[in-house]
Amino acid sequence: MSKPQQVMEVLLIEDDPMVQEVNRQFIERVPPFKVIDIASDGKEGVYLAEKLSPNLIILDIYMPSMDGMDTLKEIRKYAFDIDVIVITAAKDKEMVRSMFQNGVVDYIIKPFKFERLQQSLINYKTYHSKVSGEGVLQQEQVDGLIGRYRKEEVKELPKGLNQQTLEQITHFLHQRGSSLSAEEVADGIGIARVTARRYLEYLQKIGEVEIEIQYGGVGRPVNRYQMKG
């Protein structure tokens, strides 16, 4: 039996009530993320950040009272141990550069599709699990973390594999949070077992999943695959 996933607490700072609700629903469609409170402006957001200490803040830029840039600077000034993803209509280069200089982990421009936020949250969950706690990271592990958010080049997939199916499989594995056989993955997303096995073997090859060999019963041992971290 798999362990329940630890909830990833999110504070949403956004002034538009309709956008608040849409973003909240989008965020909570990606387990284990949960919106624990919503602030309608930056001042309230800074107060709630200190009070609640969430894992992650989803931050708008254009807001009354205190905009997103000033809000982020306040959060950094007080050295809150909180990561920030920006979701905003602001797309001028200076703003984007300033936000990254102040430590956001991703920047999403409105309007956006659910899949863009979904991938950002999955990436963040992996990043958070690998840098939390004590210990050290090797250079290749650091390179892998940076690559999740700031890709200089896209890895070319092996012939016959496509990015959309690969993302479906990684998302399914993240959702389940336990080791799965190729057959279970195939049934879960509606593809052939041999196809699922090819993607899983590729993910194992690039170090994204680990294999657990299950013995018992009649027949060959079964490979079970689980996302690392």
C-alpha positions as CSV (number, residue, x, y, z in Angstrom):
1,M,0.0,0.0,0.0
2,S,1.5,3.4,-1.0
3,K,2.0,6.2,1.5
4,P,-0.4,9.2,1.1
5,Q,1.3,12.2,-0.5
6,Q,2.1,15.1,1.7
7,V,0.0,18.1,0.9
8,M,1.8,20.9,-0.9
9,E,0.2,24.1,0.5
10,V,-0.4,27.0,-1.8
11,L,-1.2,30.7,-1.1
12,L,-2.9,32.4,-4.1
13,I,-2.4,36.1,-4.4
14,E,-4.7,37.5,-7.1
15,D,-7.2,40.4,-7.1
16,D,-9.8,39.2,-9.6
17,P,-12.4,37.0,-7.9
18,M,-13.2,35.0,-11.1
19,V,-9.5,34.4,-11.8
20,Q,-9.0,33.4,-8.1
21,E,-11.6,30.6,-8.5
22,V,-10.3,29.4,-11.9
23,N,-6.7,29.2,-10.6
24,R,-7.8,27.5,-7.4
25,Q,-9.6,24.8,-9.3
26,F,-6.7,24.4,-11.7
27,I,-4.2,24.1,-8.8
28,E,-6.3,21.6,-6.9
29,R,-6.6,19.4,-10.0
30,V,-2.9,18.6,-9.6
31,P,-2.3,16.5,-6.4
32,P,-1.0,17.0,-3.8
33,F,-1.4,20.8,-4.2
34,K,-4.1,22.5,-2.1
35,V,-4.9,26.2,-1.9
36,I,-5.0,27.1,1.8
37,D,-5.9,30.7,1.5
38,I,-6.4,33.5,-1.1
39,A,-5.2,37.1,-0.9
40,S,-6.8,39.9,-3.0
41,D,-3.7,42.2,-2.9
42,G,-0.1,42.2,-2.1
43,K,-0.3,43.6,1.5
44,E,-2.7,40.8,2.5
45,G,-0.5,38.3,0.6
46,V,2.6,39.2,2.6
47,Y,0.6,39.0,5.9
48,L,-0.7,35.6,5.0
49,A,2.7,34.4,3.8
50,E,4.2,35.1,7.2
51,K,1.2,33.7,9.1
52,L,0.7,30.5,7.1
53,S,4.2,29.6,5.7
54,P,2.9,27.8,2.6
55,N,5.2,25.8,0.3
56,L,4.3,27.9,-2.7
57,I,2.8,31.2,-3.7
58,I,1.0,31.7,-7.0
59,L,1.4,35.5,-7.6
60,D,-0.3,38.0,-9.9
61,I,1.5,41.2,-10.8
62,Y,-1.2,43.7,-11.6
63,M,-2.9,44.3,-8.3
64,P,-4.1,47.3,-6.2
65,S,-2.4,48.5,-3.0
66,M,0.8,46.5,-3.6
67,D,1.6,45.0,-7.0
68,G,3.3,41.7,-7.5
69,M,6.8,43.1,-7.9
70,D,6.7,44.9,-4.6
71,T,5.0,41.9,-3.0
72,L,7.8,39.6,-4.1
73,K,10.4,42.0,-2.9
74,E,8.7,42.1,0.5
75,I,8.7,38.3,0.6
76,R,12.4,38.2,-0.2
77,K,13.2,41.0,2.3
78,Y,11.7,39.0,5.2
79,A,13.5,35.8,3.8
80,F,10.3,33.7,4.0
81,D,11.1,30.1,3.0
82,I,8.5,30.1,0.2
83,D,8.8,29.5,-3.5
84,V,6.9,31.7,-6.0
85,I,5.3,31.0,-9.4
86,V,4.0,34.1,-11.3
87,I,0.8,34.0,-13.3
88,T,0.2,37.3,-14.9
89,A,-0.7,39.2,-18.1
90,A,2.6,41.2,-17.8
91,K,5.0,40.0,-20.5
92,D,7.5,42.9,-21.0
93,K,11.1,41.7,-20.9
94,E,12.1,43.9,-18.0
95,M,9.3,42.6,-15.8
96,V,10.1,39.0,-16.6
97,R,13.8,39.5,-16.0
98,S,13.1,41.3,-12.7
99,M,10.9,38.5,-11.5
100,F,13.5,35.8,-12.2
101,Q,16.2,38.0,-10.6
102,N,14.0,38.0,-7.4
103,G,13.8,34.2,-7.4
104,V,10.6,33.0,-9.0
105,V,10.7,29.4,-10.1
106,D,8.4,29.9,-13.1
107,Y,6.5,32.6,-15.0
108,I,3.2,31.9,-16.7
109,I,1.6,34.5,-19.0
110,K,-2.2,34.9,-19.1
111,P,-4.2,33.6,-20.8
112,F,-2.8,30.1,-20.3
113,K,-4.0,26.5,-20.6
114,F,-4.4,24.2,-17.6
115,E,-1.7,21.9,-19.0
116,R,0.9,24.7,-18.7
117,L,0.2,25.2,-15.0
118,Q,-0.1,21.4,-14.5
119,Q,3.4,20.9,-15.9
120,S,4.8,23.8,-13.8
121,L,3.4,22.3,-10.6
122,I,4.6,18.8,-11.4
123,N,8.1,20.2,-12.1
124,Y,7.9,22.2,-8.8
125,K,6.9,19.1,-6.8
126,T,9.9,17.2,-8.2
127,Y,12.2,20.2,-7.6
128,H,11.0,20.6,-4.0
129,S,11.4,16.9,-3.2
130,K,15.0,16.9,-4.4
131,V,16.2,20.0,-2.6
132,S,14.3,19.6,0.7
133,G,16.0,18.3,3.8
134,E,19.7,17.9,4.4
135,G,22.4,16.3,2.2
136,V,24.3,17.2,-1.0
137,L,23.6,17.3,-4.7
138,Q,26.0,16.3,-7.5
139,Q,26.5,18.6,-10.5
140,E,24.4,16.4,-12.8
141,Q,21.5,16.5,-10.3
142,V,21.8,20.3,-10.1
143,D,21.9,20.5,-13.9
144,G,18.7,18.4,-14.0
145,L,16.9,20.7,-11.6
146,I,17.8,23.9,-13.6
147,G,16.8,22.2,-16.8
148,R,13.2,21.7,-15.5
149,Y,12.6,25.5,-15.5
150,R,15.2,27.0,-17.9
151,K,15.6,24.6,-20.8
152,E,18.3,25.8,-23.2
153,E,17.6,23.0,-25.5
154,V,14.8,20.3,-25.8
155,K,16.0,16.7,-25.7
156,E,15.1,14.9,-28.8
157,L,13.0,11.9,-28.0
158,P,13.8,8.5,-29.5
159,K,12.0,7.6,-32.7
160,G,8.4,6.6,-32.1
161,L,8.0,8.5,-28.8
162,N,6.2,11.8,-28.5
163,Q,6.3,14.5,-25.9
164,Q,2.5,14.5,-25.2
165,T,2.3,10.8,-24.3
166,L,5.5,11.1,-22.2
167,E,4.0,13.9,-20.2
168,Q,0.7,11.9,-19.7
169,I,2.7,9.0,-18.3
170,T,4.9,11.1,-16.0
171,H,1.7,12.9,-14.7
172,F,0.0,9.6,-14.2
173,L,2.9,8.2,-12.2
174,H,3.1,11.4,-10.1
175,Q,-0.7,11.2,-9.4
176,R,-0.6,7.6,-8.3
177,G,2.5,8.1,-6.2
178,S,3.3,4.3,-6.1
179,S,5.1,1.8,-8.2
180,L,3.1,0.6,-11.3
181,S,3.5,-2.1,-13.9
182,A,3.6,-1.3,-17.6
183,E,0.1,-2.9,-17.8
184,E,-1.3,-0.6,-15.1
185,V,0.2,2.5,-16.8
186,A,-1.2,1.4,-20.2
187,D,-4.7,0.8,-18.7
188,G,-4.6,4.1,-16.8
189,I,-4.0,6.3,-19.8
190,G,-5.4,4.1,-22.6
191,I,-2.4,3.0,-24.6
192,A,-0.9,-0.4,-25.5
193,R,1.2,-2.2,-22.9
194,V,4.2,-2.5,-25.2
195,T,3.9,1.3,-25.9
196,A,3.8,2.1,-22.2
197,R,6.8,-0.2,-21.6
198,R,8.9,1.8,-24.2
199,Y,8.1,5.1,-22.5
200,L,8.8,3.7,-19.0
201,E,12.1,2.2,-20.1
202,Y,13.1,5.6,-21.6
203,L,12.2,7.4,-18.4
204,Q,14.3,4.8,-16.5
205,K,17.2,5.4,-18.9
206,I,17.2,9.2,-18.3
207,G,16.9,8.8,-14.6
208,E,13.3,9.9,-14.0
209,V,11.9,6.6,-12.8
210,E,13.3,3.7,-10.7
211,I,12.4,0.1,-11.3
212,E,11.3,-2.3,-8.6
213,I,11.2,-6.0,-9.6
214,Q,8.2,-7.8,-8.1
215,Y,8.5,-11.6,-7.6
216,G,5.9,-14.1,-6.6
217,G,3.2,-16.2,-8.2
218,V,3.5,-18.1,-11.4
219,G,5.4,-16.6,-14.4
220,R,8.1,-14.0,-14.9
221,P,8.9,-11.3,-12.4
222,V,7.1,-8.0,-13.0
223,N,8.9,-4.7,-13.4
224,R,7.2,-1.9,-11.5
225,Y,8.1,1.7,-12.2
226,Q,7.9,4.8,-9.8
227,M,8.9,8.4,-10.3
228,K,12.1,9.3,-8.3
229,G,11.8,11.8,-5.5
